[in-house]
Amino acid sequence: MNDIDIETIKGIANQLRIHSIAATTAAGSGHPTSCCSAADLVAALFFGHMRYLPKDPHYYNNDRFILSKGHAAPLLYAAWAETGLFPAEELLKLRQLGSDLEGHPTPRLSFVDVATGSLGQGLSVGVGMALCARLDHLDYRTYVLMGDGECAEGSVWEAASLAGILQLNNLIALVDINRLGQSQPTPFGHDIATYRRRFESFGWRTEEIDGHDLDEILEVLAAVGLGTQPLVLLAKTLKGAGISFIQDKEGWHGRALTKEEEARAIAELQPTAKSGVGVPIPPPSQLPEPKIETPASYPPVAYKIGDKVATREAFGNALARIGAVDRRVVALDGDTMNSTYSEKFAQRFPERFTECYIAEQNMVGVATGFAVRGKVPFASTFACFLTRAHDQIRVAGISMANLKFAGSHVGVSIGEDGPSQMGLEDLGMARAVPGSVVFYPCDAVSAEKLVDQMAQHKGITYLRTSRPKTAVIYNNDASFTIGGAGVLRQSANDKVTVVAAGVTVYEALKAADTLQNEGVGITVIDAYCVKPLAKEVIKAAAQKTNNLVITVEDHYPEGGLGDAVAGELSAEGVRVHKLAVFELPHSGKPEELMSKYGIDAAAIVKKAKALI
Amino acid sequence: MNDIDIETIKGIANQLRIHSIAATTAAGSGHPTSCCSAADLVAALFFGHMRYLPKDPHYYNNDRFILSKGHAAPLLYAAWAETGLFPAEELLKLRQLGSDLEGHPTPRLSFVDVATGSLGQGLSVGVGMALCARLDHLDYRTYVLMGDGECAEGSVWEAASLAGILQLNNLIALVDINRLGQSQPTPFGHDIATYRRRFESFGWRTEEIDGHDLDEILEVLAAVGLGTQPLVLLAKTLKGAGISFIQDKEGWHGRALTKEEEARAIAELQPTAKSGVGVPIPPPSQLPEPKIETPASYPPVAYKIGDKVATREAFGNALARIGAVDRRVVALDGDTMNSTYSEKFAQRFPERFTECYIAEQNMVGVATGFAVRGKVPFASTFACFLTRAHDQIRVAGISMANLKFAGSHVGVSIGEDGPSQMGLEDLGMARAVPGSVVFYPCDAVSAEKLVDQMAQHKGITYLRTSRPKTAVIYNNDASFTIGGAGVLRQSANDKVTVVAAGVTVYEALKAADTLQNEGVGITVIDAYCVKPLAKEVIKAAAQKTNNLVITVEDHYPEGGLGDAVAGELSAEGVRVHKLAVFELPHSGKPEELMSKYGIDAAAIVKKAKALI
């Protein structure tokens, strides 16, 4: 590396600092000092190391960059402006409603793969991308820039562990160790050795560097890909580096400079600042683009009415069935594949299955990495353990990532394992992800066909599966749609509409039989799609039953099916009476629990009679 | 340690194995092999090391034991039966509805402090207990038994890191390294050195032992408390140890033995099995019991109508105000104390404040540890980052722990930071915790007084706070209750009832003014208590406004205020029209965003007019 290049890159780093300061001062908010500490690292990566096409951020074999410390967004935006992708003046619109240069990066921007801003999540996504590169036989590398404070997040260590186990030597982490957190210094300050010992113990190759010495940074980067293990650059830096009156001082996190401070800072940085425009950027290598067809349809299912099959098992069958013809599909699990039945896919397509062990946060992040690289990832575990990854799911929503989740073992119907293993709030969690689709099938046919829908639909989709075996009630050629529902029983003079899903569908049908014998008709609707709700179907049925609806769900009363129906239909005058699990449940047999918690046929009959 | 004692404890370990097998076989489900691998460790702890009063599990200075690998519940139950606390025959009622010996431990049992069963959470609780022992000047030690598979959970490393930083040498972890996970072997098998390097790098003293050699186990335990750092025993074990035809074999996770297998297994174990009854157990030392008065009331607040104060800041003021007189109160934060204002407590009462750094899962677990030791912990961070700890919050609900949460920076009203920092689903998450109370104050007076309520109320309580400054609208002597609401505007002939909370209260009042000028009256209700909802107040108001209600919230439409009102009142014929943030939001100024996402005064006016 000759001197001119180093001086140029140093100069670009200062230009990035200037941009970050100017943008945040113009916005009146933001994190300029967090940008300054990482500016040399980012300049080195973007202008001295990474192989990519600046004019084509989506190019399939570009090196990938994830700004895990998402609050340094202005720095990332500045780097891309300096590649010439867009005019630098745009940077001054940071954080404005009319600009996609938001406070934290989102994939509304072409050069951002995943939303960041909730710390500790980027490395998991990086693991997913690195795995995807292998799967696609591409040689792009994935670079994840983290802060030191964010290394307190356990999700970082979940990702680090898996990367070490899977020997992801195409994954490079950089930790910007500027010793100052948000509210106070980090516990380890500039004791870089502590970080080194930790990453080494998790299977990483480590390099301790001066994060402001471009020679060192570039020298270490030149040796990426050596050996089998992922690499982490542990960079000692100063928060606010380059600004003499701010650097390494407390009280400057998340604080934009005043106009006066901005002028002083820029005066210090301007003399050495250089533009990135025109600096030659190494292109990616010319490996074949993975072209994977999306199948027009999937093979049919073949069940018999009355077959007893758990929807969790049907999920596994479906995953293997579609996986055989749809090579976009990959699967992940958290050491529960024998319970979720993702093992059926894992056994047939091991190269497309990632065991994530007992680490659900990372599993969701890894799935997100696959999704943003164009795969269709299905991540499965017990529904209750998906709450472990709620923040990652939330952020995947901001990323508008094409993720599929299957949560098994829902409700009290799991029985004896007890409440710690029961998903009772997962419908609420899944519904609150913007744009999500939420499925809750009752039988194997609908479960499999909804998996087909999930794979074909672009967006976050959740499938809620049950532990007990349930009877197949749908024909193999029945169709199931996003926003659909199954009207299973309906006759003239029905007195109330019962909306059920999953195991409670069978309870509702039993209740219908009981009431029929007493001369009372009820409408039974299978709400296999909880979001978007089959609003018109339910409303039409309700209007024929005096606007009376009973919802019944193996879920807490908050956030689930009952809230969904009431939330959408009360405005139309529909009166919704909720049956749900109204208290913390206990271990016991499934049937006992469904009775005790008032979601069985007897409870439905009792409620119906009380209302009529 | 003389030979007789070793043989006795070995014998007790085998008795514990027998009990675990018999109980799970009787139940037809459970995890006997996970119990067998840990039986020697548990026998050593309970009958050869821990200092406690078996007849008084709640005694304040007992050593504490947390079974983090909660699926080994039968082993824990067996240990306590062998202390004589209850008859061993009770063990055969494992997992029955009528027995509190549930599938995974819950504090319905006197000898269980916290529910476990969702892996990776016990160490955090142990950190909280160890900190609490220090705070209370007690010398009890806290022992946390984990599995190897569960060490993949990042939360374990969050806890380990904090324990190392805080030098918790009264905390002892034991890892039952039996190499076999649920669906397959763990990645590291019996490579104990990998676990050792990791824990050492996180600041722990480590001891590698044969987990079935009672001499080794007891020898290492005898040296607890040495040095400054927490201690971890890394125990090499065999899953199903003691049963020749099962031990160390795959395919035995979560699988009860058949009657025939049970008989063969017990035949192997019985000859050496010994009872624990009568074995002398070292008592705790006689240190003074921390007796902390619960104050009958808290000092008053002193704001002026019209003062502009953010509810997040009022939270900070309240915490310091009540903390001054209520020594049960402790606080925790995740490197956001300058944003959540918990710093006001931290600065005045540093000995009762725990900085948890950027690790929210652990923060919630640590808070749970304090709660079960009788403190009143307030854990605060941004509301959106509380979703990182959703599983810990869920399990705290199963523990019925007395936890208080404050989530700040809710909704689009935070402005330019953008969606990754906005809490938009937190009301849904908090509502779905069984027995929870959910507060969402609009001004400083109500915020502070609701904090008073939180501290006095037994159970999980959540306070949702906002970033912007809002005007004080309540008098200092106004009262706020669980299940209450404020009727802010009401007159005869009101046309619609608007239910708002937080920042939207001010929008509703502005809308009321606008409509008033046009001769239209609306009722405005401040739903400062979202759960339990002020159902009767809202219903009564609605009935006077033709059953028409508009809810308006700075939250997604799913799971929040609108769903709460519709979910409870649609059955009564109330028609609820929801205003909420119906799409993924963008960065921008708070006022711009509230307008764009239809939750400002103009949107309320428009909706009201459309309905009337």
Interface residues (C-beta under 8 A of the other chain):
Chain A: A27 G28 S29 G30 G70 R95 Q96 L97 E102 G103 H104 T106 A115 T116 G117 S118 L119 G120 G149 E150 A152 E153 G154 S155 V156 W157 E158 S161 I165 G181 Q182 S183 Q184 T186 P187 T194 R197 R198 E200 S201 F202 D333 D335 T336 M337 N338 S339 E343 E355 Y357 I358 A359 E360 Q361 N362 C384 F385 T387 R388 H390 D391 R394 V395 G397 I398 M400 G415 E416 D417 G418 P419 S420 Q421 L424 E425 G428 M429 R431 A432 V433 P434 G435 K531 Y556 P557 E558 G559 G562 D563 A564 A566 G567 L569 S570 A571 E572 G573 V574 R575 V576 H577 K578 E583 L584 H586 S587 G588 K589 E592 L593 K596
Chain B: A27 G28 S29 G30 G70 R95 Q96 L97 E102 G103 H104 T106 A115 T116 G117 S118 L119 G120 G149 E150 A152 E153 G154 S155 V156 W157 E158 S161 I165 G181 Q182 S183 Q184 T186 P187 T194 R197 R198 E200 S201 F202 D333 D335 T336 M337 N338 S339 E343 E355 Y357 I358 A359 E360 Q361 N362 C384 F385 T387 R388 H390 D391 R394 V395 G397 I398 M400 G415 E416 D417 G418 P419 S420 Q421 L424 E425 G428 M429 R431 A432 V433 P434 G435 K531 Y556 P557 E558 G559 G562 D563 A564 A566 G567 L569 S570 A571 E572 G573 V574 R575 V576 H577 K578 E583 L584 H586 S587 G588 K589 E592 L593 K596
